[in-house]
Amino acid sequence: MKIGRNQPCWCGSGKKLKKCHLNRKEQEEIKPWEAAQNLRRAFGAKYCSVPDNLKAECKGNIVRAHTVSKSMNLKKIQRNGHIYAFIPSFENLTKNNGVLHPELYGINKASTFTGFCAQHDKVIFSPLEDKEFVGSKDQCFLLAYRAQAREYFTKKSSANLMDFMKQADRGKSPLDQQDIQSMVFHHSLGVDAGMRDVTIYKNKLDTILNTKNFNNINAFIINFQKIPSVFCSAGIFPECDFQGNQLQDLFDLETTPDLLTFSTIATKNGGAVVFSWLNDDDSKGNCEKFINSLKTVAPENITSSLIRFFFEFCENVIMEPTWWESLDKPKHESLVNRLANAASLLEERQADCLCTDNLTLDDWELSGIQEIK
């Protein structure tokens, strides 16, 4: 059935056909510089992520807030002021055929986002930056708050990129236009659901920040004798555990999944990996199931299992240069492929992705476990 030029466009934009896809095939294709510019614009937003009632207290410029602390963590593993990181720029994706590879990057810019003003970045996180980490509930909460603030920033930036993504079919054939618009449509459903979910958790964590009531914060802390060779900070909706069990279906867009945050930190006696989650009336118990499966991993395998998890679920990964360069080609390829699969819009994560692959990646020497309830 042919659509009239004054009828709504077939793509669902709400515009008339003549204002949308009528001459899309003849339009100039998107240039690389145009894509790079839009990506930088979407992820270059600047605002303070604090609750609305605290915004009147904002002072100073919006800063490049470190999700992995520079003074506490990055300086411990840097070499000549640099670490290895995955930089998700359009240029890097293009030169590596869509697969990110780690590059040496300055610690001043590594693991940062423009999501806090100078005042709040300093004051809110002072118990983490200026005090010894002891695993208190407020410290575990602040690690979770910082990780989730970045996830909110990332999801919001992705949502802001959607209008540009809908133009990706410029200069393409009608059949390609339909394929591209279908992919963008289904991706937008996931982005919208993700934005809804991170907003729900942002509001919950904002309430805790305001009230200083940490009763619903649970944490699981794995302590190590050595400083970790891999640092990260993220908030995820865990889909599977370390035994290959499915936990929650992220394709069920009607349900808000359980949120789990995790951070790697340096401590006085070595390092730690801190998992935090909310145990409230909305919790479905999936974070506890994930942690229980982690408890079954043998002590000698715990470091390698965690590193596999980091690369499988988090692109915000920072690596010690000496460690990364010491890995052989199969280990490099395995970790790069894990991150590439996790970032793919088309790949469905396999339930057994965290099961052992028999690659020994490192050993930070387990020294103890803390459970915070």
N, C-alpha and C positions, 0 to 999 in steps of 0.2 A: 504493500500500500504506500503510495507516494504521499509525502507530507508537503502541505502548502507552505510557501515561504513565510506566511504570517501565522502559521500554527506553532504550538510549542515544540521546541527541538526534541528530537528523539533521545538525546543524551540525559534528559532530566534536569537540565540547568535552570529551567523556568523561563529562559529567554525564547524569543521567537527564532525560528530556524534561520531566517535571514541575518539575525544578529549573532548567530552562534556557529553552526556547522555547515551552512549552505556552501560556502566557498573554502572550507577548511583544507581541502586537498591542495588548493592553489596557494595557501599561505606559506610563508617562509618557515622552515623547520627551526626548532629551538637550537640556538647556538650554544656551544659549551660555556662561553663566558656568561651568557644569560642564565643558564642553569646554576652556575657557580655563584653568581650574584644573588639569585633568589634564595639559595641555600644559606648563604652568609647572612642575608637579611632576616630570614626566618629564625635562625639560631643565634642571631646577634641582638635579640631584644634585651632591654635593660630595665629591670624593675626589682623592687625589694619583695621577697617572698613572705614576709611576716604577716600575721593576721591583720585584718583591716584596722582594728582598734589600736595597733601599735605603729601604724604608718606615720602618724603625726610626730613620732619620735625619731624618724629617719634623719640621719645627718651624713654629710659627705657625699661623695660620688658613689654610683653603683660600681662595685669592685668585681674583679675576677676572683670569685670566691672558690677556694680549693675544697673539693669534696674529699680528696685525700690530702691531709695536712702537709704543707711544705716543710714547716719547721720540725714537726714531730715525726714525719714519715719519709718524705721525699729526700730530704737532706741525708738520711741514713743510707740510702742506696744509690745516690747520684754518682756520676763520674764526670768530673769537670763541668758540673752544673747541668748534666743531662741524664735522662732516663729513656727507656723505650716505651712508646705508647702507640696506640692505634688512633690516627687522626682522620676522622670521617669527612674529609673534604671532597668536593666533586673532582678536583684534580687527581687526588690519590686513588679514588675509585676508577677514574678513567684510565690512568696509566697501568693499573693492575687488573684490567678487565673486570671490574666490579668487586674484586676481592681486596680487602684491606690487609696490608702488611705493616708490622710495627716499624717505627722510625725513631731515631734519636730526637729528643724534644727537650727544650729547656724547662727546668722545674718551675720557673715563674709562671708559665702558661699551662703546664700539664694539669689535667683533671680539674679544670676550672669552668665556671659558668657565671654569667652576669646576673645573678639572682639574689644578691643582698647588697644593701648599702654598707658603707664602711663602718658605721656605728653598730648596726645589728650583727654584722659578720664578726665583729670583735667581741661585743658584749654577750650575745647569746651563747657563743661557743667557747667562752672563756674557761668553763669547767673542763673542757677537753684540751684546750691549747695551753693553759697556764697551770694545770694541776696534773699530778701523777694519775694515770688511769688505774682505778681500783675495781672497776666493774660495778659501780653503783648504778642504781636505777636511773638517776638523772643523766649520767654519762651515757648509758646505753640508749636512753631516749634521744639524746642529742645526736648521737651517731645516726639513729634512725631518721631523725628530723632532717638532718643535712642530706642524707641519701634520698629521702622522699622529695625534698625540695628540688633536687636536680631532676628526679623523674618527672615531677610536675612541669618543670621548665622544658624538658625534652618533649613531653607529650604535647604541651601547648605550642611549642615551636613546630612540631610535626603537623598539628592541626592548621597552623598558619600557612603551611606549605601546600595545602590541598588545592587551593584555587590555581596555583601555578601548575601542579601536577595534571590538572584537567586539560591543560594546553599541550600536553606531551604528544598529542596526535596531530599537531600542525604539520601540513605537508605530507601526510600519510594517506594511503588509499582508504576508501570507505570501510573495507573489511578490517584493516588495521585500526582504524578509528574506533570501531565497535569493540575490538579486543582490548584496546588500551582503556577505553572508557569503562568497560566491564571490570578490568583489574583495578582501576582507580576507585570505582564505586565500592567494590568489596573491601579494598584497603581502607576507604573512608569509614566504613561501618566499624572496623576494628579500631581506627583512630578515635572515633566518637565514643565507643564503649570504653576505650582506655582513658580518654579524657574524663569521662564520667566517673570512672573508678578512682583515678588518682585525685580527683577533686573531693570525693567522699573521704578518702584517707587524709588528704590535706586538712580538711575541716576537723577531723578527729584529732590529728596531731596538733593543730592550732589550738584546740581547746585545752589539750594537755599542757602546751607551752604557757597558756594564759593562767591556768589554774594551779600549775605545778603539782598536779595530782598524778602520780606515776603508778597507781595501783594496778592498772591494766597492762603495764609493760612487762613482758616476759623476755628473757634473754638466755642465750646459750653461748658461753665463751670458751673457746679452745685456746689454751695458753701454750706457747712454744719457748724453747730455750734460745733459739736463734731469731734474729730479725728476718722477717719474711722477704723472699726475693720477689714476690708479687704482691702489689697493693691494689685494692679496689674498693669501691663504694657504690652500692646500688640498692634499689628496691624492686622486687620482682613478685610475680604471682606464680609460685612453684607448681609446675605441671607434673613432675615426677620425682621419685626419690632415688636413693643410691642402690636400691635393689631392683629397679626397673618397674616399679608400681606406678600406675597413673594416679595422680592426686586430684586434679581439677581440670575441667575442660574449658580452655580459654575461647573455644569457638562457641560456647554458650553465652551469647552476648546479653542475655536477660539477667544473668547472675553476676553479682559483684564478688570476685574471688578473694581469698585470703591473701594478705600482703605480708611478705617476709623481706626485711632489709638485712644487709650484711656489709661489714666493713673490716678491712685488714688494717691493723695498727701496730706501731712499734711501742713497746712498753719498757719499763725500767729493767726488766730481766730478760728481754728478748722481743717477743711479739705475740699477737693474739688475733684471732678471727672472731668477730662479735656478730651473732645473729640476734635480731630483735623482732618482735611481733606483738600485736595487740590481742589480749585475751579478754574480749568483751562479749556482749550478747549476740553480736553478729558473726563471731568466729565460728567456722565450721570444722576446726581442728586439723586443717591441712598442714599448718606450720609445725604443729607438734608431731604429726606423722613424718614429715620431712626430717626433723631433728632426730626422731627415734631411729630412722634408717641410718642417719649419719653416725649414731652411736655404735652401730654394728660394724663399722669399718675398722679393720685391724689398725692398731697404733702405727705400725710401720708403713701403712698405706694411706694414712690420713692426709698427709701433705699433698701427695699426687692426686688424691680424690678431690681435694678442695681446689687445686689448680685447674683440674678438668672442669669442675663446676663453674669457676670464675669465667673461664673462656667460653663455656657453653651458654651462660646466661647474662654476661655483662661485657659491654664493649669498653667500659670505663676501667681499663686494666693498665696498671703501671708496672714496669718490669726493671729489675736491676740489670744494667748493661752486661756485667760479667756473666750473670746467670744465663741471660738469653743467648749470648754469643757462645756459651759453652754447650748448648743443646745441639744434638745432631739433626740432620735433615728430616728424618721421620718424625721426630718430636716437634720440630718447627711446623711441618706440614699438618700434623694432627691438630695442634693448637690453633693455627691460622684457619684451618677448615672448620673447626668448632665455632669460632667466632663468625665466620662467613655464613655458616648454616643458621646460626642464631639470628643473624641480621637479615636473612632472606625473607622477602615478602611471600615467596612461593613455597618454601620448604616447611613441612609440618614437623615439629620436633618429635623425635622418637622417644618412647617411654624408657628405653634402656640406655639413653645417651650418657648417663652418669655411672653406669656399670664399668667395672675395670676394663681397660684396654691393654693392661700389662706393660704400660710405659711408666717407668720410674722417673718422675720429673724433678723431685727435690725432696729433702727431708729436713724440716725445721726443728725436729726433735721435740715431740710432745712432752709437756711438763705437767699438765693438769687440766681439769675441766671445772667450770663454774656454771651452775644453773641458777638463774635469777627468776623468781616467781612472786 
